[in-house]
């Protein structure tokens, strides 16, 4: 194996060293940013898991509280309107939601007023 030497001037040597040091600096800062990103992602994941478990716990407590509270004897339609929405999923709510025109709304209000009198 033979070696070949190339003569470099002092300015070329200093330029090469500066360039090499800049590359090292940029690679180290990139590694540091990547580590920070991973740390933040891990923190985010743990926070999301804890939030989800807290929400599930709260949901269970709401169901228990709903079972413990007394219920009255309303008719089924009024009971569905009065109960909290924790029992219904959003899909069911969307299906049940209807667009009433003004006449139907007026009739419904008149019926409710008649029941109250």
Buried (B, 14 or more C-beta within 10 A) or exposed (E): EEEEEEEEEEEEEEEEEEEEEEEEEEEEEEEEEEEEEEEEEEEEEEEEEEEEEEEEEEEEEEEEEEEEEEEEEEEEEEEEEEEEEEEEEEEEEEEEEEEEEEEEEEEEEEEEEEEEE
